[in-house]
Amino acid sequence: MLKDFTPRLYQQTILGTAASKNTLVVLPTGLGKTALALLLAVQRLHHYPQSKILLLAPTKPLCEQHVDTFRKHLNLPSENITLFTGSVRPEKRAELWKTSQIIISTPQGLENDTINRRIRLEDVSLLVLDEAHHATGEYAYVWVAKQYEKNAKYSRILALTASPGSDLEKIKEVCQNLHIERVEVRTEKDPDVKPYIQHVEMNWIPVNFPIEFQKVQKILLDCKKSKLLEVQNKGYARSEDLGKSELLAIQAELHQRLSSGERDFDIMRSISLLAEALKIDHAIELIETQGIIPLHIYLSKLQQEALTTKVKAVQNLVLDPHFKMAFYQTQELVKQNIQHPKLIKLSELVTEQISHNKDAKIIIFTQFRDSAETIVQQLNITHIPNHIFVGQAKRNGLGFSQKEQKEILDHFRNGEFNVLIATSVAEEGLDIPKVDKVIFYEPVPSAIRSIQRRGRTGRLEQGEVTVLMTVKTRDEIYRWASHHKEKRMYRNLETLKKEFALFGKQNDQNATLKQYIPSETVVAVLADHREKNNRVVKELIDLGLSVKTAQLNSADYVISGTVGVELKKVPDFVASIIDGRLLDQARELKQNFTKAVIIIEGEEDLYSVRNIHPNAVRGMIASLALDFHIPIISSKNPQDTAALLAVMAKREQDKSRDFTLHDRKPKSMQEQMEFIVSSLPSIGSINAAKLLEHFGSLKNIVNASKEELTTVEGIGGKTAERLLQLFEEKYPKK
């Protein structure tokens, strides 16, 4: 089935493992991870010719590259190798699934197709997960892999990455989430890989930090320390000299204490001070690693934001004397046009490379868009053809769709310009065969990102990587952080490989638990399409329910023809009281469903998540219960919510049950009339009273026209049509 492809020895060795066990493959960029997917796909199709191969990759451009590779090297009709993305209609994807043998998809769309049963994972004999280090937390890979292992007839998983990270627990999490049984690691030093490694020259170029910048840096450091000193005096920080990760950790801890009901002014003040310190820390990073223009843009944005925002941290910060001094000094330096030495050195490096080779391809990586735009302006002065490459999010009018990204990369591959100036969007999965030089505008403290950046060169020919580093700034810290993390990553992988029996394929802790819904029983839940990314939907499927998503006018979940459920997390419940949404949603629920329920999810204190008087919350709860007759149920988390919905759905859909909506038979004539009308579709007790008051008798209600019914407040056109259909329907003879 293979064509124009000869596997390398190490690929064949790894294939021997991957053919029999779910395998995580860690292989340096450019050494043919996709080739392993090809080889294993051929092997699986040979054994299971009627099965399908499913490959997932994080982005559409990366998926398109895989489609091209598979079509190039497999003897299959091109229409049998299909690309699934969000631009393909769900109905069309369902049709294509039936006729395709190899499907390459982004994970989010595939996850939605799995939820709605448009595809059958049972038919897949190989699931390939590219850039597998993403498989942590709530990323779509995790749930898709779980469903695949549970449902596939002939399951096999191949996970591919160049860098799973330096944290052993994270690597173990990836392995557990993807049901990995073996780990295959190759580094540039391994003997079976060495013959295929292209030499990559690594250069670290230090640049001096200008005295003018040091003055601004000193002012910003004093500003940050003043904030943290106050937090320290309140007892929530161990020092006034803390890094970003420590600041975020303290802030998260204090937020947790607030959400648990601890209303303390010092905590709230400390959270605000920490927010100020984080903003200043970002400003320090900009002056140290990027230059004066990105810093000026950032400080100006804060000034503008302070005019309209209600966030105290921003308002207080721009009034701080240190901030004002730093902003003034920055404006002066912009007027003097003093550039960061990195920018000057970068221009020299690019000019030198192009002078030696006018067709040279260079990728410049930078952390920030503002810096990328500054670099573009600098290179334009030298008349070197270049193009910026950023993500889809529009900022200041700049952002590229996936189609535009692909076009830019095609132009770069074809040599239409020499230099690609890219943010992190280009770190992962770019297949550009010949890049002569990669330049880091700044070191990055992440092993994964550093490896991904370096991997853009030295794929087919030798390459060069140059890292610009400002002396005596965080650039030096980031350089060594990345270096040590990378070494730790390989040590951890070797440990994991040797001792995999201890952390290998783990049985899902729920695998031995009986599903709440017996397999022979079909219990269905209809979820609003906006809930498809909610963990609750996935938990419902895991419990054995049949879940469909659709656009619902009211309610987040429909568990029977008469029961609608609105789900709100604690902060959203309180927010909906403040902005008035909750009452409107309650009215819609009662108009559309005989029985309505509101579930409040979360363990935060309902009375302290926002600055709202507790009696306002109590008043709303009382109104929902007494005026609307809507019960309010609390749940701890998505698992708890799903379990509750499952119980409710099973109870409502159990045909053997015989129960009545009313807890007692009505006694008075008025109660009997209300009883009869309230049992009509989509009516309920409130609308029953309104109908009787308007028409005066049951007979008049039954004889009313659609137009007459809709004159009653709360009775819409659809409800009127349902009533008329019921009144005119003939009772079938038994």
Secondary structure, DSSP 8 states (H G I E B T S, - for coil): -B-S----HHHHHHHHHHTTS-EEEE--TTS-HHHHHHHHHHHHHHH-TT-EEEEE-SSHHHHHHHHHHHHHHB-S-GGGEEEE-TTS-HHHHHHHHHH-SEEEE-HHHHHHHHHTTSS-GGGEEEEEESSGGG-STT-HHHHHHHHHHHH-SS--EEEEES---S-HHHHHHHHHHTT--EEEE--TTSTTTGGG---EEEEEEEE---HHHHHHHHHHHHHHHHHHHHHHHTTS-S-S---HHHHHHHHHHHHHHHHTT---HHHHHHHHHHHHHHHHHHHHHHHHHT-HHHHHHHHHHHHHHHHH---HHHHHHHHSHHHHHHHHHHHHHHHHT---HHHHHHHHHHHHHHHH-TT--EEEE-S-HHHHHHHHHHHHHTT--EEEE--SS-BTTB---HHHHHHHHHHHHTTS-SEEEE-GGGSSS---S---EEEESS--S-HHHHHHHHTTSSSSS-EEEEEEEETTSHHHHHHHHHHHHHHHHHHHHHHHHHTHHHHSS---TTTTS--SS-TT---EEEEEGGGTTSHHHHHHHHTT-EEEEE--SS-SEE-SSSEEEEEEEHHHHHHHHHSSHHHHHHHHHHHH-SEEEEEEE-SS-TTTSSS--HHHHHHHHHHHHHTS---EEEESSHHHHHHHHHHHHHHHT-TT----SSSS---SHHHHHHHHHHTSTTTHHHHHHHHHHHH-SHHHHHH--HHHHTTSTT--HHHHHHHHHHHH------
